[in-house]
Amino acid sequence: MNPLSFITANYVAREVGYHMRGGWGQGETAANAFFSPAETYAERFDAMLAGIRALGFRSVDLWIAHLNPKWASAKHVAAAREALARHGLAVTSFAAHFGNDVEELRAACALARELGCTILSGGHGLLKTDRTLLTAVLREYGVRLAVENHPEKNPGELLDRMGAGDEDVIGAAVDTGWFGTQGYDAAKAVSELKGRIFHLHLKDVKARRKEKTGYGLIDMGHETCRLGAGIVPVEQCYRTAIRDGFTGPVYLEHEPEEYDPSDDLRASLELVKGWSK
């Protein structure tokens, strides 16, 4: 069975009390501020992982705001490793936009390897400006970059962004919810990206609301929800990936701006487990 992982960025709005009217950046800034102090890190990181483990997950996609190379000391990293081991959670990928220069890339790769992880999930500016340097560093560290779709309206645009060649270190992090928001059949996208997928983000979204709410993601039509409660054919996405031989991690993603997603993610996990029987 493909590992079913919890995306810790599901809690992007947690440190602003699930009232994230300032957009993703507001949540990310608050999370960095909450987790960065060394004196409280061990306790706070452990509490987050304990909650995730209680939902039934055994692996995580670790968001950079929960352990950021810009502020992570040896003490932070040791505490993170100890907490992950204590709760029996593996890190299947390290997630962010990892900056634009080679120093940021090296720091992310080094931290990922310290966590026992070999996938960076998101993007890096060198993909556009210096692909040769990007791939050299990735191979040096034994790390792969999974490029996540957001603005891309179809798989062709994502393939263009990834570029041809270097399939050993550059692949896709397929976000089914963003394909849904862009109006593209996410299951078809999974099929069309066969052989280039490093991991699959199972995310469902609701139909766009008619009235504005003041929440940025909701108002752009990217309102995440429990799997099966929205407009994305998430079960078909999952089954298509497995049929096509995908053996990598499957991530359960749900990042609401106005409420705690934990109960929805517990239910979504049981749903996906049922599909694999």
Secondary structure, DSSP 8 states (H G I E B T S, - for coil): ---EEEEGGGGTTGGGTS--TT-HHHHHHHHHHHH--HHHHHHHHHHHHHHHHHTT-SEEEEEGGGS-TTT--HHHHHHHHHHHHHTT-EEEEEEEE--SSHHHHHHHHHHHHHTT--EEEEE-THHHH-HHHHHHHHHHHT-EEEEE-SS-SSHHHHHHHH-SS-TTTEEEEEEHHHHHHTT--HHHHHHHTTT-EEEEEE-EE----SS--S-HHHHTT--EESTTSSSS-HHHHHHHHHHTT--S-EEE----SSS--HHHHHHHHHHHHHHT-
